């Protein structure tokens, strides 16, 4: 059975306001050795490392056409072109049945590796088994399986000889930073819009929102803030609009909204609902996943702040899978790569200016840099991931 290099690397990252990031990494902490998973069938024999022109990597994504999804597709297409590999997308809408079916579809299409943004940990049971059965490498982006909430699924990932790892953000920290922006602005009645119940990323952000409000209330007994029960929007603009309307109807004193993400479309729907209600500027909105017109929205007050700029997250999952297919990440079984990716935060048009220059008007990596990245070790790839910031992109651009 082919062994893949799966090593846990804890990289702690601190994203700093005013479009500045400082990142620091900790030393690797490998997981304990574990026996290969018993899938009820022998794993396929490992194939010889593939040549670039023969490599095909599948992308299971909620949408490759919405705001965030199209940005992810742009950088992945550029990486595939630079490396001379094929890439195939399946849009699964974060519908559980479609998520699991997408992995089967990509395996059947001849992909040697798949990167996936799933909607719940439970879907990874089927995804891991399908990839084990077909000898296909698998990595998550924007997601990691929760060891605390899904210990059996987490163990299946650790045991799998084909689960390479996960690239994800520090979501509790992200949630806490965003809710503190609202609290510092004087907002006290905050409405929450999630996308899918049980999604690990949403739950991480919710943990941060809750922690931030609890800390505020403990420090300010005479100036209490509250969070609403979440309204769920799915990943559509219509869902975000309906959720915002429901929250405004339920609380006439609502002065802030946090559409938690979902690719950008729910946020756009929520903004439209606030505009229709004539409450732009009265209800502060913060969210995650940069909108294409964020600069204008920061100027007109329809957005108060946003975290995002993380569309290169799947690029690093892509590079992990590419290296596994090439036979570069081998030698240690029973571990997987755990890579944290830094958020960027903007709260003014000025904050957004440099981001636009180095992440919108152009990609933060050239083709030559993408090729160089594909040859990095796990440790060096993790450091490259942790280092990405507006300042880093600007320095390399010069």
KAHUMO-V500976 format. One record per helix or strand of 2 or more residues. SS is the DSSP state (helix for helix, strand for strand). FROM is the first residue (numbers start at 1). LEN is the number of residues. If there is no record, write none. Layout:
SS:FROM:LEN
SS:FROM:LEN
//
This chain:
strand:13:4
strand:20:4
helix:52:3
strand:56:6
helix:67:17
strand:86:6
helix:96:13
strand:113:4
helix:123:12
strand:137:5
helix:151:9
strand:163:6
helix:171:14
strand:189:6
helix:200:20
strand:226:2
strand:231:2
helix:237:14
strand:256:4
helix:265:12
strand:283:6
helix:294:7
strand:305:4
helix:313:14
strand:337:4
strand:344:3
helix:349:12
helix:367:7
helix:378:10
helix:390:8
//
